[in-house]
Amino acid sequence: MINIGQAIKEELERQERPASWLASKLGCNRQFVYRIFMKNSIDSDLLLRISIILHRDFFQEFSNAISPNGSIGK
């Protein structure tokens, strides 16, 4: 299963952007972003906003984790 918080953190690091940058784009504080990094799941509206901000389709990654028989793989 995809750890969404870790995936967001890794993408932010890949883009060489600090948590404060994402916080300002989301209109929240840095502590909220750090809490996102710790989550295994996230609200779909928030994930959509983060996907747009980071220009990465996290929803597609979840879809790709579903095998053809309907089970969730790695």
N, C-alpha and C positions, 0 to 999 in steps of 0.2 A: 504494500500500500504506500502511496505517496505521502510523505510528511510535508504538508503544504507550507507550514511555517518555515521549515528548513529550506524548502525550494525557493521561497520568497527571499529569505536571507541570502542564499547562494547567488540568486540573480542580482540582488542589490550589490553584493560584493563583486560579481563579475563586471557590473557596470561601473564599479569604483565610485559608488555613491554612498554617503553616510545615512544612517537611520534618520537623522534629522531632516535630510532632504525628502525622504518618503513621508515623514510626519508632516512637513509643510505642504506637500502635495495633497495629502489626505485631510488636512485641516485638523490635525490632532497633535498630541505631544509625543516626544520621542519614547517615553515609557510605554505608550500604547503600541508603538511599532515593535518594541522589544517583546511585548506580550504576544503579538502576532507570531513572532519567530518561534515561540514556544508551543504554538497550537498545532494539533494534528488535524483539525478541521476548522473551517472558517465560513462565515456567512457568505452566501453567493453574491450578494450585492457588493460587499466589501471586496471579495475576490475579483469581481468584474472591474471595480475601480482600480485595484492594484494591477490587474492585467493591462488595462489601458495605460496607466502611468508608466509601467515598466516595458510596455510594448512586447509582452509575452503572453501567449494564450495558455494560462494554467488549466483552463477547462478542457482543452484538447489533450493535455497530458493525463488528466483523469480519465477521459474517454479512451485513450490508448492503453490504459491499465486494465481495461475490461477485455477479457478474452472472448473469442467468438462463441463459446458455449455459455456466456453470461456470467462466468465467475470472475472474481477480481483477482488479478495476478499482481506481480511485483512490477 
